[in-house]
Amino acid sequence: MLWECLTSPDIKEAVDNKLIAILPVGSIEIHGPHMPTGTDSLTVCEVVKMAAEKEPAVVLPTLYYAYVPENRHFPGTISLSARTILIMIEEICDEVSRNGFKKILIVNGHGGNSSLLRVFLREILHKKRDYVVYALIEPWLAIEEVAKKACESKVAGHACERETSMGLYLFQNLIKMENVKQEAAIGSTGLTGIETPVDWQAYAIQLYLGDPRLATMEKGKILVEKLVDFVADAIKRIKQDEKVPRILDDFYKRAYG
């Protein structure tokens, strides 16, 4: 069920039924020449909605904006500061808790969000709160083995065969396959073991990876269904979880009295 489609009494009923709230987070950035800039957000939103149909939960409006300065050199990317994103997520969680939901699950749809979300989970510990945040930071790892069997490209990642296949399954009308003319060229800075601000730009030269031309709706269906099952199972386990709230409460008592 979508938060924005519920009435006020519906929200109260969801709280009374001890449903969890889910915040999908994505990005707005270039996804090669063939996928929409909202690919990460559109995908995670659809996956979470499908998962919440299997295991009831309240799905918050997707957070489309992200910290993606590495892709500002192509049209379409919108990048906000890391601090702004952290504040937005924190204030959303605070408001969700004020409405009565004490378990909040963040489901990530953008690889670049991973490190920031791990920082956010630690930020939660800086002051006492009356809710628990759980996160699926890299949910795509749960379908890695299935993806290896279903897909043919040796290189996977951004706007690749896998992601394009999922896009064809979820929002085919937005994919422009005719814009992909060849397998992606990849490179590097040549500085093995040394990180720089432009590692991504050197690696993903065309802002897509592998060969998206191999993508099919059928492959996308396999990947999406596997991912939906993983998220639905996570929702179920979080509903049942009593250990994390207990540990967090004990931490707050010891840390802040």
Contacts in CASP RR format, 6 or more apart in sequence:
PFRMAT RR
TARGET T0000
AUTHOR 0000-0000-0000
METHOD contacts of the structure
MODEL  1
MLWECLTSPDIKEAVDNKLIAILPVGSIEIHGPHMPTGTDSLTVCEVVKM
AAEKEPAVVLPTLYYAYVPENRHFPGTISLSARTILIMIEEICDEVSRNG
FKKILIVNGHGGNSSLLRVFLREILHKKRDYVVYALIEPWLAIEEVAKKA
CESKVAGHACERETSMGLYLFQNLIKMENVKQEAAIGSTGLTGIETPVDW
QAYAIQLYLGDPRLATMEKGKILVEKLVDFVADAIKRIKQDEKVPRILDD
FYKRAYG
1 10 0 8 1.000
1 14 0 8 1.000
1 52 0 8 1.000
1 56 0 8 1.000
1 57 0 8 1.000
1 58 0 8 1.000
1 59 0 8 1.000
2 49 0 8 1.000
2 58 0 8 1.000
2 59 0 8 1.000
2 61 0 8 1.000
3 11 0 8 1.000
3 21 0 8 1.000
3 58 0 8 1.000
3 59 0 8 1.000
3 60 0 8 1.000
3 61 0 8 1.000
4 61 0 8 1.000
6 14 0 8 1.000
6 58 0 8 1.000
11 58 0 8 1.000
11 99 0 8 1.000
14 58 0 8 1.000
14 101 0 8 1.000
15 99 0 8 1.000
15 100 0 8 1.000
15 101 0 8 1.000
17 56 0 8 1.000
18 239 0 8 1.000
19 56 0 8 1.000
19 57 0 8 1.000
19 58 0 8 1.000
19 101 0 8 1.000
19 239 0 8 1.000
20 57 0 8 1.000
20 58 0 8 1.000
20 101 0 8 1.000
20 103 0 8 1.000
20 104 0 8 1.000
20 105 0 8 1.000
20 235 0 8 1.000
20 238 0 8 1.000
20 239 0 8 1.000
21 57 0 8 1.000
21 58 0 8 1.000
21 59 0 8 1.000
21 60 0 8 1.000
21 96 0 8 1.000
21 101 0 8 1.000
21 103 0 8 1.000
21 104 0 8 1.000
21 105 0 8 1.000
22 48 0 8 1.000
22 52 0 8 1.000
22 57 0 8 1.000
22 58 0 8 1.000
22 59 0 8 1.000
22 60 0 8 1.000
22 104 0 8 1.000
22 105 0 8 1.000
22 106 0 8 1.000
22 107 0 8 1.000
22 235 0 8 1.000
23 60 0 8 1.000
23 62 0 8 1.000
23 63 0 8 1.000
23 89 0 8 1.000
23 92 0 8 1.000
23 93 0 8 1.000
23 96 0 8 1.000
23 104 0 8 1.000
23 105 0 8 1.000
23 106 0 8 1.000
23 107 0 8 1.000
24 41 0 8 1.000
24 44 0 8 1.000
24 45 0 8 1.000
24 47 0 8 1.000
24 48 0 8 1.000
24 59 0 8 1.000
24 60 0 8 1.000
24 62 0 8 1.000
24 63 0 8 1.000
24 107 0 8 1.000
24 109 0 8 1.000
25 41 0 8 1.000
25 44 0 8 1.000
25 62 0 8 1.000
25 63 0 8 1.000
25 66 0 8 1.000
25 89 0 8 1.000
25 106 0 8 1.000
25 107 0 8 1.000
25 108 0 8 1.000
25 109 0 8 1.000
25 110 0 8 1.000
25 113 0 8 1.000
25 117 0 8 1.000
26 38 0 8 1.000
26 40 0 8 1.000
26 41 0 8 1.000
26 44 0 8 1.000
26 62 0 8 1.000
26 63 0 8 1.000
26 64 0 8 1.000
26 66 0 8 1.000
26 108 0 8 1.000
26 109 0 8 1.000
26 110 0 8 1.000
26 113 0 8 1.000
27 38 0 8 1.000
27 40 0 8 1.000
27 41 0 8 1.000
27 64 0 8 1.000
27 65 0 8 1.000
27 66 0 8 1.000
27 68 0 8 1.000
27 109 0 8 1.000
27 110 0 8 1.000
27 112 0 8 1.000
27 113 0 8 1.000
28 37 0 8 1.000
28 38 0 8 1.000
28 41 0 8 1.000
28 64 0 8 1.000
28 65 0 8 1.000
28 66 0 8 1.000
28 68 0 8 1.000
28 76 0 8 1.000
28 77 0 8 1.000
28 78 0 8 1.000
29 37 0 8 1.000
29 38 0 8 1.000
29 40 0 8 1.000
29 66 0 8 1.000
29 68 0 8 1.000
29 71 0 8 1.000
29 76 0 8 1.000
29 77 0 8 1.000
29 78 0 8 1.000
29 79 0 8 1.000
29 110 0 8 1.000
30 37 0 8 1.000
30 71 0 8 1.000
30 74 0 8 1.000
30 75 0 8 1.000
30 76 0 8 1.000
30 77 0 8 1.000
30 207 0 8 1.000
31 37 0 8 1.000
31 38 0 8 1.000
31 39 0 8 1.000
31 40 0 8 1.000
31 158 0 8 1.000
31 159 0 8 1.000
31 163 0 8 1.000
31 207 0 8 1.000
31 208 0 8 1.000
32 158 0 8 1.000
32 159 0 8 1.000
32 179 0 8 1.000
32 180 0 8 1.000
32 206 0 8 1.000
32 207 0 8 1.000
32 208 0 8 1.000
33 176 0 8 1.000
33 179 0 8 1.000
33 180 0 8 1.000
33 206 0 8 1.000
33 208 0 8 1.000
34 159 0 8 1.000
34 164 0 8 1.000
34 175 0 8 1.000
34 176 0 8 1.000
34 177 0 8 1.000
34 178 0 8 1.000
34 179 0 8 1.000
34 180 0 8 1.000
34 208 0 8 1.000
34 212 0 8 1.000
35 159 0 8 1.000
35 163 0 8 1.000
35 164 0 8 1.000
35 167 0 8 1.000
35 174 0 8 1.000
35 175 0 8 1.000
35 176 0 8 1.000
35 208 0 8 1.000
35 212 0 8 1.000
36 42 0 8 1.000
36 171 0 8 1.000
36 174 0 8 1.000
36 175 0 8 1.000
37 76 0 8 1.000
37 77 0 8 1.000
37 78 0 8 1.000
38 64 0 8 1.000
39 159 0 8 1.000
39 163 0 8 1.000
39 167 0 8 1.000
40 66 0 8 1.000
40 109 0 8 1.000
40 110 0 8 1.000
40 111 0 8 1.000
41 62 0 8 1.000
41 63 0 8 1.000
41 64 0 8 1.000
41 109 0 8 1.000
41 110 0 8 1.000
42 167 0 8 1.000
42 170 0 8 1.000
42 171 0 8 1.000
42 174 0 8 1.000
43 109 0 8 1.000
43 163 0 8 1.000
43 166 0 8 1.000
43 167 0 8 1.000
43 170 0 8 1.000
44 62 0 8 1.000
44 107 0 8 1.000
44 108 0 8 1.000
44 109 0 8 1.000
44 110 0 8 1.000
45 59 0 8 1.000
45 62 0 8 1.000
46 170 0 8 1.000
46 171 0 8 1.000
46 224 0 8 1.000
47 107 0 8 1.000
47 139 0 8 1.000
47 224 0 8 1.000
47 227 0 8 1.000
47 228 0 8 1.000
47 231 0 8 1.000
48 59 0 8 1.000
48 107 0 8 1.000
48 231 0 8 1.000
49 59 0 8 1.000
50 224 0 8 1.000
50 228 0 8 1.000
51 57 0 8 1.000
51 228 0 8 1.000
51 229 0 8 1.000
51 231 0 8 1.000
51 232 0 8 1.000
51 235 0 8 1.000
52 58 0 8 1.000
52 59 0 8 1.000
52 232 0 8 1.000
52 235 0 8 1.000
54 228 0 8 1.000
54 229 0 8 1.000
54 232 0 8 1.000
55 232 0 8 1.000
55 233 0 8 1.000
55 235 0 8 1.000
55 236 0 8 1.000
55 239 0 8 1.000
57 105 0 8 1.000
57 235 0 8 1.000
58 101 0 8 1.000
60 92 0 8 1.000
60 96 0 8 1.000
63 85 0 8 1.000
63 88 0 8 1.000
63 89 0 8 1.000
63 92 0 8 1.000
65 78 0 8 1.000
65 80 0 8 1.000
65 85 0 8 1.000
65 88 0 8 1.000
66 79 0 8 1.000
66 80 0 8 1.000
66 85 0 8 1.000
66 110 0 8 1.000
66 112 0 8 1.000
66 113 0 8 1.000
67 79 0 8 1.000
67 80 0 8 1.000
67 81 0 8 1.000
67 82 0 8 1.000
67 84 0 8 1.000
67 85 0 8 1.000
67 112 0 8 1.000
67 113 0 8 1.000
67 116 0 8 1.000
68 77 0 8 1.000
68 78 0 8 1.000
68 79 0 8 1.000
68 110 0 8 1.000
68 112 0 8 1.000
69 79 0 8 1.000
70 200 0 8 1.000
70 201 0 8 1.000
71 77 0 8 1.000
71 79 0 8 1.000
71 200 0 8 1.000
71 207 0 8 1.000
72 79 0 8 1.000
73 201 0 8 1.000
74 207 0 8 1.000
82 116 0 8 1.000
85 116 0 8 1.000
86 116 0 8 1.000
86 119 0 8 1.000
86 120 0 8 1.000
86 123 0 8 1.000
89 106 0 8 1.000
89 120 0 8 1.000
90 120 0 8 1.000
90 123 0 8 1.000
93 104 0 8 1.000
93 131 0 8 1.000
93 133 0 8 1.000
94 129 0 8 1.000
96 104 0 8 1.000
96 131 0 8 1.000
97 104 0 8 1.000
97 129 0 8 1.000
97 130 0 8 1.000
97 131 0 8 1.000
101 131 0 8 1.000
102 130 0 8 1.000
102 131 0 8 1.000
102 132 0 8 1.000
102 245 0 8 1.000
103 131 0 8 1.000
103 132 0 8 1.000
103 134 0 8 1.000
103 238 0 8 1.000
103 239 0 8 1.000
103 241 0 8 1.000
103 245 0 8 1.000
104 131 0 8 1.000
104 132 0 8 1.000
104 133 0 8 1.000
104 134 0 8 1.000
105 133 0 8 1.000
105 134 0 8 1.000
105 135 0 8 1.000
105 136 0 8 1.000
105 234 0 8 1.000
105 235 0 8 1.000
105 238 0 8 1.000
106 117 0 8 1.000
106 120 0 8 1.000
106 133 0 8 1.000
106 134 0 8 1.000
106 135 0 8 1.000
106 136 0 8 1.000
106 137 0 8 1.000
107 135 0 8 1.000
107 136 0 8 1.000
107 139 0 8 1.000
107 231 0 8 1.000
108 114 0 8 1.000
108 117 0 8 1.000
108 135 0 8 1.000
108 136 0 8 1.000
108 137 0 8 1.000
108 138 0 8 1.000
108 139 0 8 1.000
109 139 0 8 1.000
109 140 0 8 1.000
111 138 0 8 1.000
113 137 0 8 1.000
114 137 0 8 1.000
114 138 0 8 1.000
117 135 0 8 1.000
117 137 0 8 1.000
118 137 0 8 1.000
120 133 0 8 1.000
120 135 0 8 1.000
121 133 0 8 1.000
121 135 0 8 1.000
124 133 0 8 1.000
125 251 0 8 1.000
125 255 0 8 1.000
127 256 0 8 1.000
128 252 0 8 1.000
128 255 0 8 1.000
128 256 0 8 1.000
129 252 0 8 1.000
132 244 0 8 1.000
132 245 0 8 1.000
132 248 0 8 1.000
134 234 0 8 1.000
134 238 0 8 1.000
134 241 0 8 1.000
134 244 0 8 1.000
136 230 0 8 1.000
136 231 0 8 1.000
136 234 0 8 1.000
139 227 0 8 1.000
139 230 0 8 1.000
139 231 0 8 1.000
140 147 0 8 1.000
140 227 0 8 1.000
142 226 0 8 1.000
142 227 0 8 1.000
142 230 0 8 1.000
143 223 0 8 1.000
143 226 0 8 1.000
143 227 0 8 1.000
143 230 0 8 1.000
146 222 0 8 1.000
146 223 0 8 1.000
146 226 0 8 1.000
147 156 0 8 1.000
147 162 0 8 1.000
147 223 0 8 1.000
150 165 0 8 1.000
150 219 0 8 1.000
150 220 0 8 1.000
150 222 0 8 1.000
150 223 0 8 1.000
151 161 0 8 1.000
151 162 0 8 1.000
151 165 0 8 1.000
151 214 0 8 1.000
151 219 0 8 1.000
152 161 0 8 1.000
152 211 0 8 1.000
152 214 0 8 1.000
153 160 0 8 1.000
153 161 0 8 1.000
153 162 0 8 1.000
153 183 0 8 1.000
153 209 0 8 1.000
153 210 0 8 1.000
153 211 0 8 1.000
153 214 0 8 1.000
154 210 0 8 1.000
155 184 0 8 1.000
155 186 0 8 1.000
155 209 0 8 1.000
155 210 0 8 1.000
156 162 0 8 1.000
156 209 0 8 1.000
156 210 0 8 1.000
157 163 0 8 1.000
157 209 0 8 1.000
157 210 0 8 1.000
158 204 0 8 1.000
158 207 0 8 1.000
158 208 0 8 1.000
158 209 0 8 1.000
159 207 0 8 1.000
159 208 0 8 1.000
159 209 0 8 1.000
159 212 0 8 1.000
160 184 0 8 1.000
160 208 0 8 1.000
160 209 0 8 1.000
160 210 0 8 1.000
160 212 0 8 1.000
161 210 0 8 1.000
161 211 0 8 1.000
161 212 0 8 1.000
161 214 0 8 1.000
161 215 0 8 1.000
161 219 0 8 1.000
162 215 0 8 1.000
162 219 0 8 1.000
162 220 0 8 1.000
162 223 0 8 1.000
163 212 0 8 1.000
164 175 0 8 1.000
164 177 0 8 1.000
164 212 0 8 1.000
164 215 0 8 1.000
165 215 0 8 1.000
165 216 0 8 1.000
165 217 0 8 1.000
165 218 0 8 1.000
165 219 0 8 1.000
165 220 0 8 1.000
165 223 0 8 1.000
166 220 0 8 1.000
166 223 0 8 1.000
166 224 0 8 1.000
167 174 0 8 1.000
167 175 0 8 1.000
167 215 0 8 1.000
167 220 0 8 1.000
168 175 0 8 1.000
168 215 0 8 1.000
168 216 0 8 1.000
168 217 0 8 1.000
168 220 0 8 1.000
169 217 0 8 1.000
169 220 0 8 1.000
169 221 0 8 1.000
169 223 0 8 1.000
169 224 0 8 1.000
170 224 0 8 1.000
172 217 0 8 1.000
177 212 0 8 1.000
177 213 0 8 1.000
177 215 0 8 1.000
180 208 0 8 1.000
180 212 0 8 1.000
180 213 0 8 1.000
182 211 0 8 1.000
183 210 0 8 1.000
183 211 0 8 1.000
183 213 0 8 1.000
184 204 0 8 1.000
184 205 0 8 1.000
184 206 0 8 1.000
184 208 0 8 1.000
184 209 0 8 1.000
184 210 0 8 1.000
184 211 0 8 1.000
184 212 0 8 1.000
185 205 0 8 1.000
185 206 0 8 1.000
186 203 0 8 1.000
186 204 0 8 1.000
186 205 0 8 1.000
186 209 0 8 1.000
186 210 0 8 1.000
187 202 0 8 1.000
187 203 0 8 1.000
187 205 0 8 1.000
188 199 0 8 1.000
188 202 0 8 1.000
188 203 0 8 1.000
189 196 0 8 1.000
189 198 0 8 1.000
189 199 0 8 1.000
189 202 0 8 1.000
190 202 0 8 1.000
196 202 0 8 1.000
END
